[in-house]
Amino acid sequence: MNPLSFLPKKKSTPVIPYSAIASGYDDLMSHVDYRSWAGYLDKLIKCFGKAGNRIVDSCCGTGKLMFELSQKGYAVCGFDLSSEMIRQSGGNGEFLLWQGDLKNLSLKPGWDVFLCLYDSVQYLSSTDLDSVFNEVIQCLTPDGLFIFDIVTEHHVLKYWADYAEAMHFRNQEIMRRSWYDKTKKILHTVFEVTESGDHTVCQEHHQQSIFTLSEIEECVQRSRFIHMGKFEDFSFQPGQNRSDRIHFVLRKESF
């Protein structure tokens, strides 16, 4: 059976990911404890980094994590591929924010930490990883850190392999359907979004690569990064195939 057949039979217009759901994204992610996440990152940075505090948060969404990191004394800026997500950040000038592509950074060197979180790196294909690693290392200072995370196949099979949910927020109705192509190792998620007072239904189809730990580790070995560690579920315990979320900490060699 086609997984899309589980979605309501509405005529919908395909749109790019994170455009239709942007206005309701913070409601959708209300379960995320950004303050605790920032606290964990602070520990990783202090354990493996150096004294610098300049952070760039790629795929930053609406900037919630950036705010929490700034409260810890970091100088933070960020970018996201979605202009709608940047717009939802408020644009109040508190942070430098711009629309940007992880695969084409165009950042000047001088950053102490480069972040790519909430499994954002899994929107890349396996062939993209090497080039992104090379782009990131060029914008970091010597001993700078690259911190990113992934969800494992174990996590996907447990939570998202066959999932459907209807969500109602202040100004949106969102129907979500997720399924996993185990052969191609792709997690598919479709959001059908209806704005209040509007009969137009927008459909976003998200696809994420579910990398194995060995795929990530082989990519690190091919790069000029030093692999400082992989840690499961917001701890300092080694990440494993049965972990849910794993943070990788890489450090640029000092010359």
C-alpha angles and dihedrals in degrees: 000000000000108000090219089064088076090066119091115275097251130137105248138184117227113234134174118274117275095018103095097031094047096094091052097035097105090051090047090052098040090120092065115101099213092175092059091044090054089049091054092048090049089057092049092049094048092046099047107017137068133247097285119109106192110123131182114197111204119200085019097168112195093346101252093136091045090058093051092048091050088055087061092056101263123140101231136185130165150185139203133193090230115078088195091059091050089050090054090056086079099244091236095148094246091122136022104251131173143166108260144155122239088214093056108035104166089188123153116236120262107085120132097198132022116195130197108172147167091046090296090141087065090071084074124085120238089255090056095057099078094050093046091050088052092049092049096049091054093059096048128092118239106287089017118151132236110199121183137151141214137193115232130234087249089060093046094050090048098049115011111027092100111006136148131174140167116214130188121197133171096283106006144060111208126190113195128194123177130183136165128231099207093185094057093028092231125143111211122200124179122193120193108197128194119184118219111268092013126101093199113110118203121200124206119190112199121192123190129185113231101214124198118234089247091056091054093043092050089052090051090050091054091051130073091247125113110229105231096177151300116240131194130229100344094310138103092247115117114267116245138184089264094052117108101218126012127196116206119205116199127177129205114235116252115233 
